[in-house]
Amino acid sequence: MIDKNERNEFARLSQLGLLIVAGISVVCALLHIFQPDRFDEKTAMFLVVAVVALVIHQIKKFKGFGIEFEKEVNQLKEDVKSVEAAVGNLEKGVGPGSKTAVTSPAAAPPAQGTIAAIGAPAADLNDPNKGCFGGNSEANGRKLIATIEPDAGPKSSRCRVIIRVVSTDPARPLTGKVNLHLHPTFGHWSSYEIEAKGGIAEDKIVSYGAFTIGAEADYGKTRLELDLMDVPGGTQRFYED
């Protein structure tokens, strides 16, 4: 039988361990902001969740010996929520592509002289591609489509986005290069070229929020745009941020 002192000591150590994990999590998140190419915050988040889950599991196991730690378990759950909220706050207000942009190895260097690059007027300063590429996702026998999936759990705004430009006219398969235009927070990847292969121009990115994608095909003769707010599949925070 574990006495009261041992129970209190166990609870104290558990709380201390969680605080250490929370501190490491915040440090890792800050490291990723300043050195995104050297540290993957998704790895850190998974590490934190794994350690916290282990701590809670061990406490619940001790209940089988007749020790009631319900209060401690509930407090730990609240602490986990606080850590998740802190990580979520780090994702806020920095723009969809401020942290990470993952493009395919075949993606060409940023395109020069494109509509987005020369500063065409935008209806929404927070979403500068909105209305700048014709306003439609389908035109001239081409269609811009996207799929969205969570990349760091249901409570994170981080999502994977697959972008495709395809032909809707069997007699005119898509060929050549397609210029993609992302949110300005993607930095030098805010405008770049990809090559159509097998009639499809495709790329993958990671984004922390929804924005309007612009695309130019057929040597600039076809302009398309797609607002990711209209594409389902992301987390709630993805559409809020």
C-alpha positions as CSV (number, residue, x, y, z in Angstrom):
1,M,0.0,0.0,0.0
2,I,1.4,3.4,-1.0
3,D,1.1,6.0,1.7
4,K,0.0,9.6,1.4
5,N,3.5,11.0,1.2
6,E,4.4,8.7,-1.7
7,R,1.2,9.6,-3.4
8,N,1.9,13.3,-3.1
9,E,5.5,12.8,-4.3
10,F,4.3,10.9,-7.4
11,A,1.8,13.6,-8.2
12,R,4.4,16.3,-7.7
13,L,6.9,14.5,-10.0
14,S,4.2,14.0,-12.6
15,Q,3.3,17.7,-12.6
16,L,7.0,18.6,-12.8
17,G,7.5,16.2,-15.7
18,L,4.6,17.7,-17.6
19,L,5.9,21.3,-17.1
20,I,9.3,20.2,-18.4
21,V,7.6,18.7,-21.5
22,A,5.6,21.9,-22.0
23,G,8.8,24.0,-21.7
24,I,10.6,21.8,-24.3
25,S,7.5,22.1,-26.6
26,V,7.6,25.9,-26.5
27,V,11.3,26.0,-27.1
28,C,11.0,23.6,-30.0
29,A,8.2,25.7,-31.5
30,L,10.3,28.9,-31.2
31,L,13.3,27.2,-32.7
32,H,11.2,26.2,-35.7
33,I,10.0,29.8,-36.2
34,F,13.6,31.1,-36.4
35,Q,15.2,28.0,-38.1
36,P,12.4,26.3,-40.0
37,D,14.7,24.3,-42.1
38,R,16.5,22.7,-39.2
39,F,13.7,21.7,-36.9
40,D,10.3,20.2,-37.7
41,E,7.7,21.3,-35.2
42,K,5.4,18.4,-36.1
43,T,8.0,16.1,-34.7
44,A,8.1,18.1,-31.5
45,M,4.3,18.1,-31.2
46,F,4.1,14.3,-31.6
47,L,6.9,13.9,-29.0
48,V,5.0,16.1,-26.5
49,V,1.7,14.2,-27.1
50,A,3.4,10.9,-26.7
51,V,5.1,11.8,-23.5
52,V,2.0,13.3,-22.0
53,A,-0.1,10.3,-23.0
54,L,2.4,8.1,-21.3
55,V,2.3,10.1,-18.1
56,I,-1.5,10.0,-17.9
57,H,-1.5,6.3,-18.7
58,Q,0.9,5.5,-15.8
59,I,-1.2,7.6,-13.4
60,K,-4.4,5.7,-14.4
61,K,-2.5,2.4,-13.8
62,F,-1.8,3.4,-10.2
63,K,-5.6,3.7,-9.6
64,G,-5.8,-0.1,-9.9
65,F,-3.8,-0.3,-6.6
66,G,-6.6,1.6,-4.8
67,I,-5.1,5.1,-5.1
68,E,-7.5,7.7,-6.4
69,F,-5.7,10.2,-8.6
70,E,-8.7,11.5,-10.5
71,K,-8.0,15.0,-9.5
72,E,-4.4,14.7,-10.7
73,V,-5.5,13.2,-14.0
74,N,-8.0,15.9,-14.6
75,Q,-5.4,18.6,-13.8
76,L,-2.9,16.9,-16.2
77,K,-5.6,16.9,-18.9
78,E,-6.1,20.6,-18.4
79,D,-2.3,21.2,-18.6
80,V,-2.3,19.3,-21.9
81,K,-5.0,21.6,-23.2
82,S,-2.9,24.6,-22.1
83,V,0.1,23.2,-24.0
84,E,-2.0,22.7,-27.1
85,A,-3.4,26.2,-26.8
86,A,0.1,27.6,-26.5
87,V,1.2,25.7,-29.6
88,G,-1.9,26.9,-31.4
89,N,-1.2,30.5,-30.5
90,L,2.2,30.2,-32.1
91,E,0.5,29.2,-35.4
92,K,-1.8,32.3,-35.3
93,G,-1.2,35.5,-37.1
94,V,1.8,34.5,-39.1
95,G,0.2,33.7,-42.5
96,P,-0.5,30.4,-44.3
97,G,3.1,29.8,-45.5
98,S,5.1,31.7,-42.9
99,K,6.7,28.6,-41.4
100,T,6.9,25.8,-44.0
101,A,6.4,25.4,-47.7
102,V,7.0,21.9,-49.0
103,T,7.2,21.8,-52.8
104,S,7.9,18.8,-55.0
105,P,11.5,18.2,-56.1
106,A,10.5,18.8,-59.7
107,A,9.2,22.3,-59.0
108,A,11.1,25.0,-61.0
109,P,12.5,28.2,-59.5
110,P,10.1,31.0,-58.8
111,A,8.6,32.4,-62.0
112,Q,9.4,35.9,-63.0
113,G,7.2,38.5,-64.6
114,T,3.9,36.8,-63.6
115,I,0.7,38.6,-62.8
116,A,1.2,38.2,-59.1
117,A,4.9,39.3,-59.3
118,I,4.1,42.6,-61.0
119,G,1.6,43.5,-58.3
120,A,-1.9,43.3,-59.9
121,P,-4.5,45.0,-57.7
122,A,-6.1,42.7,-55.2
123,A,-9.6,43.0,-53.7
124,D,-8.4,41.6,-50.4
125,L,-5.1,42.6,-48.9
126,N,-5.0,39.6,-46.7
127,D,-5.7,37.3,-49.7
128,P,-3.9,39.1,-52.6
129,N,-4.7,36.5,-55.3
130,K,-8.4,36.8,-54.8
131,G,-9.9,38.1,-58.0
132,C,-6.6,38.4,-59.8
133,F,-6.9,35.3,-61.9
134,G,-10.3,35.5,-63.4
135,G,-12.3,34.5,-60.4
136,N,-13.0,30.9,-61.6
137,S,-11.4,27.6,-60.9
138,E,-12.4,26.3,-64.4
139,A,-11.9,28.1,-67.7
140,N,-10.7,27.4,-71.3
141,G,-10.8,23.7,-70.9
142,R,-8.7,23.7,-67.7
143,K,-9.6,23.2,-64.1
144,L,-7.7,24.1,-60.8
145,I,-8.5,21.6,-58.0
146,A,-7.1,20.9,-54.5
147,T,-7.4,18.4,-51.7
148,I,-6.7,19.2,-48.1
149,E,-5.8,16.9,-45.2
150,P,-4.7,17.6,-41.6
151,D,-0.9,17.3,-41.1
152,A,-0.5,17.7,-37.4
153,G,-3.7,16.5,-35.8
154,P,-7.3,17.9,-35.6
155,K,-6.4,20.9,-33.3
156,S,-3.6,22.3,-35.5
157,S,-4.0,24.7,-38.4
158,R,-1.2,22.9,-40.3
159,C,-2.6,21.0,-43.3
160,R,-1.3,19.3,-46.5
161,V,-2.6,20.7,-49.7
162,I,-2.4,18.9,-53.0
163,I,-2.8,21.3,-56.0
164,R,-3.7,20.1,-59.4
165,V,-4.4,21.7,-62.8
166,V,-6.1,19.4,-65.2
167,S,-7.7,19.5,-68.6
168,T,-11.5,19.2,-69.0
169,D,-11.2,18.9,-72.8
170,P,-10.0,15.4,-73.9
171,A,-9.0,16.9,-77.2
172,R,-6.6,19.4,-75.5
173,P,-4.5,17.7,-72.9
174,L,-2.6,20.0,-70.6
175,T,1.1,20.4,-71.6
176,G,4.0,22.7,-70.8
177,K,4.5,24.7,-67.7
178,V,1.9,26.0,-65.2
179,N,2.7,29.0,-63.0
180,L,1.3,28.6,-59.5
181,H,0.8,31.6,-57.2
182,L,0.5,31.1,-53.4
183,H,0.1,33.4,-50.5
184,P,3.0,36.0,-50.2
185,T,4.0,34.4,-46.8
186,F,5.4,31.5,-48.8
187,G,8.3,33.7,-49.6
188,H,10.2,32.8,-52.8
189,W,7.7,30.0,-53.4
190,S,4.8,32.4,-53.6
191,S,5.1,32.2,-57.4
192,Y,6.8,29.3,-59.2
193,E,6.5,27.0,-62.2
194,I,5.7,23.3,-62.4
195,E,5.7,21.0,-65.4
196,A,2.6,19.2,-66.6
197,K,3.2,15.4,-66.8
198,G,0.6,13.0,-68.2
199,G,-1.8,15.9,-68.7
200,I,-1.7,17.0,-65.0
201,A,0.3,19.7,-63.3
202,E,0.5,18.8,-59.6
203,D,2.3,20.0,-56.5
204,K,2.1,19.5,-52.7
205,I,2.4,22.2,-50.1
206,V,2.0,22.6,-46.3
207,S,-0.1,25.6,-45.2
208,Y,-1.3,27.0,-41.9
209,G,-4.4,28.6,-43.3
210,A,-6.7,29.0,-46.2
211,F,-6.0,31.4,-49.1
212,T,-6.7,31.8,-52.8
213,I,-4.4,29.9,-55.2
214,G,-3.8,31.4,-58.6
215,A,-2.7,29.4,-61.7
216,E,-1.6,30.3,-65.2
217,A,-1.6,27.7,-68.0
218,D,-1.2,27.6,-71.8
219,Y,1.5,30.2,-71.8
220,G,-0.6,32.6,-69.7
221,K,-3.7,32.3,-71.9
222,T,-5.6,30.5,-69.2
223,R,-6.0,31.9,-65.7
224,L,-7.6,30.1,-62.8
225,E,-8.1,30.7,-59.1
226,L,-9.3,28.6,-56.2
227,D,-10.1,29.8,-52.7
228,L,-9.1,27.1,-50.2
229,M,-11.9,28.3,-48.0
230,D,-14.3,26.5,-50.4
231,V,-12.4,23.2,-50.3
232,P,-13.3,20.8,-47.5
233,G,-11.0,18.5,-45.6
234,G,-8.9,20.8,-43.4
235,T,-9.1,21.4,-39.7
236,Q,-11.3,24.0,-38.1
237,R,-8.2,26.1,-37.3
238,F,-7.0,25.9,-40.9
239,Y,-10.1,27.9,-42.0
240,E,-10.1,30.2,-39.0
241,D,-6.4,31.2,-39.2
